[in-house]
Amino acid sequence: MNFFREFRAREVLVLAYRLLLVYFFYQVARLLFYFYNSDFIKVESLSDYFNIAYRGIVFDTTAILYVNALFILLSLLPLVINSKGYYQKMLFWVYFITNGIAYGMNFGDFIYYRFSQARLTTAAMHVAQHETNLMKVFFVSVLQNPSVLILFAVIMAVWVWFYRRVKVEARKPGRLIPYFVLSVIVLCLTAVLAVGGIRGDFKHSTRPINLVDANRHVKNPVQANLVLNSVFSFFRTLGSNNFELVKYVDDEFIQQNVHPYKQYTRKVTNRPNVVILIVESFGREYSGAFNTHKDIDDYISYTPFIDSLAAESLIFPNSYANGRQSIHGMSSILAGIPSLTDAFTSSPYSNQKIQSIVSVCNELGYDTSFYHGAPNGSMGFQGFAGILGFKDYFGKNEYNNDADFDGMWAIWDEPFLQYFATNTGKTQPFMSTVFTASSHHPFTVPEKYIGKFRPGSVEMHIPMQYTDMAIRKYFESVKSKPWFKNTIFVITGDHPNKVHYPEYEKMMNRFAVPILFYSPNPEYNLKGVNMELAQQMDIYPTLADLIGYNKKIRSWGRSLVSEQKFEPFIVNSDAVNNQIMTNDYIYRFDGKEVHGIYDINDLNMDNNLKGKVNNRKAAAGEKLVKGWYQDYMDRVINRKLK
């Protein structure tokens, strides 16, 4: 019995107490995350929330063990000096530096989630690597959301207080051999428990839990973000690569059902110019022309000019983005390449020859150019523009007038669109794309316009009105240009932003962007309202059709103006699962299994029909989803996008 007197019971119990504190404060962070994002994540009852919080413990365990591995090791090492004051002080700093940084990631997600609609992953690093104003963005975000910083400081102070309530008292081991033997046994047992905790369980057949596993425990897929924590989602995506060749169907099935190549036969004698306006954060919710068919109480539009232009255009009120971030919009709109759980644009496969509307126009002798008023290189646009083959790039450097810089992101939309109007059309035919910037966090407008716009219900409404005005002035400037009449204009958004109406809180509508085709030339017949499903990926083949490109094009999208019809196949991802709308259903697919099948009108994905519906159409759609995914991976990885 004297042997076991050297067991470090007090140290082990104090370690358990300190780790339980981490668990407790992670639950506090989960509750606050829900509080700040309750308009995005709906929980029906208190019991549902407790179930979600309980399910989150396994994901918290993985995160806590990742972060506290060093602290646990230092706490249990048989060093004899472990209980001394200076050693315990060192442990204090290891504990709070590592946990403080990790805990801060959860608090940052209170704000970031409202923009990304997904928990923090390493995708944020891919965006950040192109920006030089990160500290400025951070401080502006803090100033706009001071309660988050205050809560973080208060909770950390409370955490320190609780930590110091229970201490390890100095104790010198009496017999060193039992001390070391028992310490090593405890250390080994802890290591075994830690491995199981990091994996999610001890079953040999089970892979380590991942982000997709959170969906098993919720009624609605969006609630998975409440099960997760930001530390888990970040660590689990470090070094991850979801690009993997798969084999679900034969090649004949892909050719006959996926239709990776399209060919259109339109005859065009005088090729039109093409202008694509990709409007930053332009959600479909903001524009009245795209909501007349929806029964939304007290609806207000914040795009009066685009609404008026829509009356003379061909518009698609059931249209969707194929990605979550600005650079995703660029690849989807111009090249018809969506972003799945891992973004194509930040993958090792993005630097390859890609057939796109840019390469098609270059082949037909167009002058091609890309405009974005941010510092050159921002968002990765300049690099990807080079991959696509734009002949010219015009950014903040070329604009060369910092007096019009918004101080944060880019040249204000009004002057930059005037620059765009003046600079294009010198050589015809031309294809020019402009990516606006002002309708974005921190949701400001030039000083001379403060108080000039309708206040709105969310921060996006004022800058959206400013950008709409800037687009109106752009059209006023170009309508007298000699090239105007024979030009096709496309207006769409890269992704939505803050929402106000419950209709756009629905999961699929978080990707709802408008798509508008306009031309003053009646020959193109671009007028009317088309209620079919549409997406950003359809813009490239539609334009290739309209300008009379008669060769095969590599496209998962379809021409929206051709008599040659293909079934809509809408693709996007919430960074955990891929979401596909086709064959009257919405499918949730993680790359291996279809976990959810929903009626195509169930945009919030409330009622999972997986296992409840066994009709042929649902089964055919499931096979089609897997076939498309197989083709996507094959073309991306094996560099067959040209």
URGI-V215255 format. One line per field, one symbol per residue. phi: phi as a letter, one per 20 degrees, with the letter a starting at -180 (. if undefined). psi: psi as a letter, one per 40 degrees, with the letter a starting at -180 (. if undefined). burial: + if it has 24 or more other ideal C-beta (glycine too) atoms within 12 Angstrom, else -. A space follows every 10 residues. Layout:
BEGIN
phi = ???
psi = ???
burial = ???
END
This chain:
BEGIN
phi = .fgefefeff ffffffffff ffgfffffff ffgfgfcffd decfbfffff ffffffgfff ggfffgfdgf fffffdgedm egefgfffff fgfffeffff fffffffffg efgfeelbfg cfgffffffe dddfffffff fffecfffff ffffffffgg ffgffdceeg befecffggf ffffffffff fffffffffo adfffefgfc ffffffdcec gffgfeffcf fgffffdfmf beebfccdce fffffecelf ccbdcgeced fffccddeeg leffgfdffe cfededflfc edcgffffff fdceccfddc edadcgffff fffecmdfde gdfgfdefdf ebfcfbffff fgfenfedbc cbfeggofmm ffffffffog fccccffffl bffeffncda fgggffffff ffeenfccfc ccdcdfbfeb gemdcggfdf nedfgmdcgf fffffffgff fgfffffefe ffeffdcddc cbdfafcfdd eggeefgfff dfceccdcbf efgelebodd effbbgfeff fffgffened efcebeebfe ceffdcfgbe cbbendcecc dalmcdddce occeebccgf eefelecfeg nddcffffff ffffgffffg fgfffffeld ee
psi = dddeeehgdd dddddddddd dddddddddd dddddefded hhhdiddddd dddddedddd dddddddedd dddddehged edeidddddd dddddddddd dddddddded ddddddfiih ieddddddee iefddddddd dddegddddd dddddddddd dddedhihih hhhdhddddd dddddddddd dddddddddd aehdehiiia ddddeeeidh ddeddddiid ddddddehei hehhhihdii ddddddddge iihiehhhdg hiihhhhhhh fgiddehdde edeighhfhh iegddddddd eeihigefii ieieiddddd ddddefhiha dhhddeieed gihhhidddd dddeeihhih hheihheiee ddddddddeh dihhaddddf gedeheeddi hidddddddd dddiedhiii hhhhhiedgi hffiiideeh eeihdadidd dddddddddd dddddddeee ideddfhhhh hiidiibiid iddeeiddee ehiihhhhhe hedefgiihh eihiideedd ddddddefhe iiihheaihe eiehhihigh haieediihh hifeihhhhe edihehhiie egeefdgheh edhfiddddd dddddddddd dddddddeff e.
burial = -----+++-- ++-++--++- ++++++++++ ++++-++--+ +++-----+- -++-++++++ +++++++++- ++-+++++-- -++----+-- ++-+++-+++ -+++++++++ ++++++++++ ++++-++--+ +-+---+--- ++--+--+-- ++--++--+- --+----+-- +-+-----+- -++--++--+ ---+--++++ -------+++ ++++++++++ ++++++++++ +++++++--+ -++--+-++- ---+--++++ ++-+-+---- ++++++++++ ++++++++++ +--+----++ +++++++-++ -+++++++++ ++++++++++ ++++++++++ +++++++-++ -+-+++++++ ++-+-+++++ ++++++-+++ +++++-++++ -+++++--+- ---+++-+++ ++++++++++ +-+++--+++ ++++++++++ ++++++---- --+--+-+++ ++++++++++ +++++--+-- +-++-+++++ ++++++++++ +-++++++++ ++++++++++ +--+-+--++ -+++++++++ +++++++++- --++++++++ +----+++++ ++++++++++ +++-++++++ +--+++++++ -++++--+++ --+----+-- ++++++++++ +++++++--- +-
END
